[in-house]
Amino acid sequence: MSRHIPRVFSLAASVAWGELRHDPARAVLLGVRLLPSAVRRRVRPLERRLAGRARTAGPAAAPSGVRVPAPAPRGARPVRPVPGRVLHLVTNGLPFKQAGYTVRTQKIAEAQRAAGLDPHVVTRIGFPVAQGVLDASPLHTVGGVPQHRLLPPWLPYGQAALLARNAELAGRLVERLRPAVLHPATDHGNGRVALALRAAYGLPVVYEVRGFLEDTWLTQSPGRSPADPSYRARRELETHCMREADLVLTLGAAMKAEIVARGVPEERVLIVPNAVDEEFLGPPPDGAPLRARLGIAPEEFVVGTVSSLTPHEGIGTLLHAGAELRRRGVPLRLLIVGDGPERAALRGLAGRLGLADGTAVFTGRVPYAQVRACHAVLDVFAVPRTDERVCRLVTPLKPVEAMASGLPVAASDLPALAELVKPGATGQLVPPASPHSWADALETLLYSRDRCEWGAAARESVARDRTWSRVASTTREAYRALGCL
């Protein structure tokens, strides 16, 4: 038994006891969500009822409003920063959470290490125990990057108390590591902890805005609107972190425009786009073995995506378009790689559309190392996102990886995606939520003699502008401007 297990059990027990005391429905809901996927699917109606009864966990407002980021660590004392040492403050991390967010954290840190910086990562208090990982230690080294975990014997209940405890434990880490710069990433909880550490230790804060999670929150359940008090509070706290940071980094031009519109001077906002390793730009693997395992004939076209299966990803539009193309006689297969809350509903839709005969293949989540093998099966990569505010603003990582693999991309015609896809050069932009338009665009792409050229152009654009080594250089220069090197 790991020596960390007793501490982890006490931490988990404190979370469970707090939830049971304050909101029994939410406590049971969290327990259901920790069940294995196969069991969880069978109790989905119970989960929906519990979700309706449980109180929504909103943002922790500071006692005197958003002007106070978080309590400063008790007993803080000045530190002598180590030039070039960076402390990334994030919500979660590899190897326990596989998502675009955690991949970006890891790849930036690895590229910074290769560029001569000394990056460290610290995850949110309680991670990964709160996600059901019991054998967790305070330090993991992932790809040569130290990942620090804040795992106290017990956790206070309530977001305000958690934030204060997070700042206290992160302060102890700052005193031990002596970083020269604090680099928190979305959401505001990480930003507010970093601002509290700046107040205590005088370290500069570079806030990385990877998304507008208040808008993502709106898409997660029907009936929510920008008038909701929780939405307004989240937005105010995010805006506060942006304005108070010494520098703001973000993913693209649409996101930068939104941040500047919130009152951040344009010169304090830098674009550090989603990117890829140089290995993604090499020759793709042979797709024939995976095609054979999936039962895809050599003459069949394959359109697909790698995505979280959530409503705003618009996978239903792709299924409808695929059914239309099959009616037109196009020898098409759809490959849907990923998992999420919409998976069961999408499989049901595929059945109703007549695609359950193997035309639509749902692989579930695959390890990151297998993503390029999935790309090698595809002829076109699809990003059918819906016309939601979050989709108009935030540029995702997955199409960048597909372009690096030499795939032309069909994407919804939204500002954030138009930054990636150049119609007639690297792919096509398609009206969102229009299956007929999607079917037309995909048919054009699949039969175009220029498809391979568009894929090559897509790879070249990524190689030129979107590698992690370029991102590391940008962050290094940003730190240098703040006097951290």
C-alpha positions, 0 to 999 in steps of 0.5 A, spaced: 500 500 500 502 506 498 504 511 504 500 516 501 493 512 501 492 514 508 492 522 507 488 521 501 483 517 504 482 522 509 482 528 504 476 524 500 472 523 506 473 530 508 470 532 501 464 526 502 462 529 509 462 536 507 457 534 501 453 530 505 452 535 510 451 541 506 447 538 500 446 530 500 443 530 493 450 533 490 454 528 494 450 522 491 451 526 484 458 526 485 458 519 487 454 517 481 459 520 477 465 516 479 462 510 477 465 506 471 462 508 465 458 502 463 454 502 470 453 510 469 450 509 463 445 504 466 443 510 471 443 516 467 436 517 469 437 517 476 443 522 475 439 527 471 434 527 477 440 528 482 443 534 477 436 537 477 436 537 485 443 539 487 445 546 488 449 549 482 456 550 485 457 557 483 464 561 483 466 563 490 465 571 490 471 575 495 468 578 501 468 585 498 467 583 491 471 581 486 477 587 488 479 582 493 482 576 489 484 571 495 486 571 502 494 572 502 498 566 505 499 566 512 506 568 514 508 570 507 515 572 507 519 575 501 523 570 496 529 571 492 526 568 485 530 564 481 531 567 474 527 563 469 523 559 473 516 558 472 510 556 476 504 554 472 498 554 476 492 550 473 486 546 474 488 539 473 494 535 469 497 529 466 497 523 467 490 523 471 486 528 466 487 527 458 484 533 455 486 539 450 487 543 457 492 538 460 496 537 453 497 544 452 499 545 459 504 539 458 507 541 451 508 548 453 512 546 459 516 541 455 517 546 450 519 551 455 524 546 458 527 545 452 528 553 451 532 553 457 527 555 462 525 551 469 517 550 469 514 547 474 506 545 474 501 546 480 494 543 480 488 545 484 487 543 491 485 536 492 487 534 484 487 528 483 484 525 489 477 529 488 477 525 481 477 519 484 485 517 484 486 515 491 494 513 490 496 520 489 503 523 491 505 530 492 509 530 486 509 527 479 514 528 474 511 528 467 515 529 461 521 531 465 516 537 468 515 537 475 507 537 477 506 538 484 499 536 487 496 540 493 493 534 498 492 536 505 489 532 510 483 535 509 479 540 505 474 545 507 467 545 504 465 551 500 469 555 494 471 561 498 474 556 503 478 552 498 481 558 495 484 561 501 487 554 503 489 553 495 493 560 496 496 558 503 499 551 500 501 554 494 504 560 498 509 554 501 510 552 494 512 558 492 517 559 498 520 553 496 521 553 489 522 561 488 519 562 481 520 568 478 514 568 474 507 566 476 503 563 470 496 561 471 491 558 466 483 559 466 479 559 470 479 565 475 480 560 481 487 559 478 488 567 477 485 569 483 490 565 487 496 567 483 494 574 484 494 573 492 501 570 491 503 576 487 500 581 493 504 576 498 511 575 494 511 581 489 512 576 483 509 578 476 503 574 474 501 572 466 494 570 466 493 565 460 486 565 458 484 559 454 477 559 454 471 563 457 468 558 461 462 562 463 460 561 456 462 554 456 457 553 462 451 556 459 452 551 453 452 545 459 444 546 460 438 548 457 435 554 460 441 558 462 442 565 460 447 571 461 442 574 466 443 568 470 447 571 477 452 565 476 454 567 469 455 574 471 459 573 477 464 568 473 464 573 468 466 579 473 471 574 476 474 572 469 475 579 467 478 581 474 483 576 473 485 579 466 485 586 468 489 585 474 494 581 471 501 584 469 500 580 462 495 576 458 496 570 454 490 567 449 489 563 443 487 567 438 485 574 435 477 573 436 479 571 444 484 577 444 479 582 441 474 580 447 479 581 452 481 588 450 473 589 449 473 588 457 478 593 458 485 590 458 490 594 454 491 591 447 499 592 448 498 587 454 495 581 451 499 577 447 497 571 442 500 564 444 496 559 439 494 552 440 500 548 437 503 541 435 510 538 437 514 537 431 513 530 431 506 531 428 509 535 422 512 528 420 510 523 415 503 520 418 503 513 420 500 507 415 492 508 416 491 501 413 492 497 419 487 501 423 482 501 417 482 494 416 481 493 424 475 498 423 472 494 417 473 500 412 474 498 405 480 501 401 475 505 396 471 508 402 472 515 404 472 517 411 470 523 414 471 524 422 473 528 428 477 527 434 473 531 440 469 531 446 462 529 445 458 535 448 452 539 445 456 545 442 461 540 438 455 539 433 457 532 432 449 531 430 450 535 424 455 531 422 451 525 422 445 528 418 450 530 413 453 523 413 446 520 412 445 525 406 451 523 403 450 516 403 443 517 400 447 521 394 451 514 393 457 517 396 461 511 399 462 514 406 464 512 413 464 517 419 469 516 424 467 519 431 473 519 436 472 521 443 467 521 449 463 525 453 455 526 455 452 526 448 455 519 446 449 515 448 445 520 444 449 521 438 449 513 437 442 513 438 441 518 433 446 514 428 441 508 429 435 513 427 439 515 421 441 508 418 448 509 420 448 504 425 451 499 420 458 501 421 457 507 417 458 511 423 464 508 428 464 511 435 471 509 438 470 512 445 476 516 448 483 514 445 490 515 448 493 521 445 499 517 442 494 514 438 491 520 435 495 520 429 493 513 427 486 516 427 488 522 423 491 517 418 485 513 417 481 520 415 480 523 408 477 530 411 477 532 418 470 535 421 469 541 426 462 542 426 461 546 432 455 550 433 454 557 433 454 559 440 458 564 443 464 560 446 465 557 439 465 563 436 471 566 440 475 560 442 480 556 437 480 549 439 486 544 439 484 538 435 483 541 428 490 544 429 493 537 430 489 534 424 492 540 419 499 538 422 497 531 420 496 534 413 488 533 413 484 538 409 479 541 415 471 542 414 469 547 419 463 551 421 464 558 419 465 562 425 470 567 427 475 563 431 475 557 426 476 562 420 483 564 424 485 556 422 481 554 416 482 558 409 477 556 404 480 553 398 487 553 401 486 549 407 479 546 407 472 549 407 468 553 412 461 551 412 454 554 415 453 551 422 448 547 424 446 546 416 446 538 414 445 540 407 451 545 407 455 540 410 453 535 405 455 539 399 462 542 402 464 535 404 462 532 397 466 537 394 472 536 398 472 529 398 472 529 390 476 535 389 483 533 385 486 539 390 484 535 396 491 533 397 494 540 396 490 543 401 492 538 406 499 539 404 498 547 405 494 546 412 501 542 414 505 548 412 501 553 415 501 549 422 509 548 421 510 556 420 506 559 425 503 553 430 509 549 434 510 549 441 517 551 440 514 558 437 509 558 443 515 557 448 519 563 445 513 567 445 512 566 453 520 566 454 520 573 451 514 575 455 517 573 461 523 577 459 519 583 458 517 583 465 524 582 468 523 574 470 530 572 466 
